[in-house]
Amino acid sequence: MKDYVSLSVETHLFFARIMKEHSLFLEAGFPCCEKELIEEASRFRQKFEELLWDILNIARGNLHESVLNSGELVTEFTLPAEKRTSSLSGIPIDSRITEKTLQLDCGFVQAENRPLLQPIRRINERAYMLLRELICFKERILSMIKSGRLFTANYPLLIEHIIREARLYRDIVEHLLTNRNICYRSFYETEEFWNQIMMEHAWFIRGLLDPSEAKLIETADDFSKDYERLLQTACRQDSRANSMTERTLAETIKYRDFKAAGTDGILNGKISSIILPLLADHVLREANHYIRILETGRTQ
């Protein structure tokens, strides 16, 4: 497959970080009596940190400039958000991963970097197995919540949300392992997936802001309705024929700016909420990732 190494590196640099943070959010959300679940979430967090270290050791010169500059791997807020979240939650975060990510450069990306093919394949195989385990863990948590056997500070919908993201990551890795085209879905199906994710982010932000933040709650609610309309319009018509991508890109850029301002406000104590600083940065990076997908699709 053309660009097999770089596509694998870019996939893991983004998604493995997302998965380790999912694990941290789960770990932070369990009550202290759920020691086994806390330990299991902690194990997944550490496993994805190990995966990120292995990818970072071969990433230099093996990722595209568009990914490096997109803000999907790290933002200006990531390092302080990690340090603040670790201090608030008591959960250790290996911020050396972020520091090393900030030092990456793209270099000259080779179409086929043969010496790295086998090491990358082994990492892909490892990631695939780890994701299968993580998805089962998340599904078990969701089942326990829905049956009234578990309390957690995380919404049931948030658990469903992070299950879908883990399945997407697993599907991409599976396509890489079977040497199929990285277009794991059609571009417009990918757009539908991320519009749903963006809408749910707005719901979560709305629900985690302090009730006194009425204007921010209203803005988050407006964004949720905007993405709901995009999803409904896409179902009714041919999105290619109606410039849906341009509309979605413009909306997501506005949303990204809202998330960036929110992350800054949470870090600097200007916004009242129960949002962990790293969660704010997490959803900002996902918006940046989606913007790159939209911009790449627009040029193809």
MORA-V682548 format. One record per pair of residues at least 24 apart in sequence whose C-alpha atoms are under 7 Angstrom apart, sorted by the first residue. I is the first residue (numbers start at 1). GAP is how many residues later the second one is. D is the distance in whole Angstrom. If there is no record, write none. Layout:
BEGIN
i=I gap=GAP d=D
i=I gap=GAP d=D
END
This chain:
BEGIN
i=1 gap=178 d=6
i=2 gap=109 d=6
i=2 gap=110 d=6
i=3 gap=108 d=5
i=3 gap=109 d=6
i=5 gap=57 d=7
i=5 gap=108 d=7
i=5 gap=111 d=7
i=5 gap=112 d=7
i=5 gap=115 d=7
i=6 gap=56 d=5
i=6 gap=57 d=5
i=9 gap=46 d=6
i=9 gap=50 d=6
i=9 gap=53 d=7
i=9 gap=54 d=7
i=10 gap=53 d=6
i=13 gap=39 d=6
i=13 gap=60 d=6
i=14 gap=58 d=7
i=14 gap=59 d=5
i=15 gap=154 d=7
i=16 gap=32 d=6
i=16 gap=36 d=6
i=19 gap=29 d=7
i=20 gap=24 d=7
i=20 gap=25 d=4
i=20 gap=28 d=5
i=20 gap=29 d=7
i=22 gap=140 d=7
i=28 gap=61 d=6
i=29 gap=123 d=5
i=29 gap=124 d=5
i=29 gap=125 d=6
i=30 gap=122 d=5
i=30 gap=123 d=7
i=31 gap=121 d=7
i=53 gap=44 d=7
i=60 gap=44 d=6
i=60 gap=45 d=6
i=60 gap=46 d=6
i=61 gap=44 d=6
i=61 gap=45 d=5
i=61 gap=46 d=4
i=61 gap=47 d=6
i=61 gap=48 d=6
i=62 gap=44 d=6
i=62 gap=47 d=5
i=63 gap=43 d=5
i=63 gap=46 d=6
i=64 gap=42 d=6
i=64 gap=45 d=7
i=65 gap=41 d=6
i=68 gap=38 d=7
i=70 gap=218 d=6
i=70 gap=219 d=7
i=70 gap=222 d=6
i=71 gap=214 d=6
i=71 gap=217 d=6
i=72 gap=213 d=4
i=72 gap=214 d=6
i=72 gap=216 d=5
i=72 gap=217 d=5
i=73 gap=212 d=7
i=74 gap=24 d=7
i=74 gap=211 d=7
i=77 gap=204 d=7
i=78 gap=200 d=7
i=78 gap=203 d=6
i=81 gap=186 d=7
i=81 gap=196 d=5
i=81 gap=197 d=5
i=82 gap=196 d=6
i=84 gap=193 d=7
i=85 gap=191 d=6
i=85 gap=192 d=6
i=85 gap=193 d=6
i=121 gap=56 d=7
i=124 gap=49 d=6
i=124 gap=53 d=7
i=128 gap=42 d=6
i=128 gap=45 d=6
i=128 gap=46 d=7
i=131 gap=35 d=7
i=131 gap=39 d=6
i=135 gap=28 d=6
i=135 gap=31 d=6
i=138 gap=25 d=6
i=187 gap=110 d=7
i=192 gap=39 d=7
i=194 gap=96 d=7
i=195 gap=32 d=6
i=195 gap=36 d=7
i=199 gap=25 d=5
i=199 gap=28 d=5
i=199 gap=29 d=7
i=208 gap=65 d=6
i=208 gap=66 d=5
i=208 gap=67 d=6
i=209 gap=63 d=6
i=209 gap=64 d=4
i=209 gap=65 d=6
i=210 gap=62 d=5
i=210 gap=63 d=5
i=213 gap=59 d=7
i=245 gap=49 d=7
i=249 gap=42 d=6
i=249 gap=45 d=6
i=252 gap=35 d=7
i=252 gap=39 d=7
i=253 gap=38 d=7
i=256 gap=28 d=6
i=256 gap=31 d=6
i=256 gap=32 d=7
i=259 gap=25 d=6
i=260 gap=24 d=6
END
